[in-house]
Amino acid sequence: MPFAVTYPLQAVLMRREKWYRHLHGVNRFWSSSALRMFLTPLEVEWRMKYKPTDRYVFAPNHSSYLDIPVMLHAIPGFLNFVGKADLCKVPLWGKVYEKLYISVDRRNPISSARSYIKSARTLEEGRSLVIFPEGTIPKTAGEQLMAFKDGPFKLAIEKQVPVVPVTMPYNQHFLPDLDGKLRVRWHPLKIVIHEPIETKGLTLEDLPRLKEQVFNIIQTEITKHTKVHVNRYSNHPQDSALSKAGV
């Protein structure tokens, strides 16, 4: 509903690139509004001193279609996102995403190269970047991370920009990936923005170590919250009244 209400304004702001910053602000507004409408607690835990004017490569785990709205809600500033090309096919939202953010078809080498160039340009322009290093939502979302891809860490090293690990441990419980079906399940949400890892002085030879460091930080946090989930919440959360099974 918040997206639909704000879409006419978004359609106007899409027309000129100089308005894109304001369009991103509208995206943050409707994301926050939608999350509040679900009436679920959302804890944002900052473990860093964040300045929206600084440049970062945010590297979150990927567990749900809810990941982008939670990131939009939690992190201020004019962020850019790198996401799969399928997002551009979503009715209405796809047009916004295509204009404002970066899409990539990882099966297509040309598309991958273009997205890398656009990502590098984003950082050069002083805009922070969000890249999901897993590249897709794993079948074991919320339990075991998939192997990370090199792209986010290569960019961070080449541009000497800090990498910020981000953990979202519960999104897969609230809005799981059910092969295209929408099923909302009430569950408290949380996002942890970890301390940045500096890349100044690093070279591409340090890439494997940097990638492993970020992987271990996020996996450790996920494991910790998995134990909390088993102890405090049912393994079979009740479907929300907002769900519509089979859609």
Buried (B, 14 or more C-beta within 10 A) or exposed (E): EBBEEBBEBBEEBBEEEEBBEBBBEBBBBBBBBBBEEBEBEBEEEEEEEBEEEEBBBBBBBBBBBBBBBBBBBBBEBBBBBBBBBEBBEEEEBBBBBBBBBBBBBBEEEEBBEBBBEBBBEBBEEEBBBBBBBBBEBBEEBBBEBBEBBBBBBBBBBBBEBBBBBBBBBBBBBBBBBEEEEBBBBBBBBBBBBBEBBEBEEBEEEBBEEBBEBBBEBBBEBBEEBBEEBEEEBEEEBEEBEEBEEEE
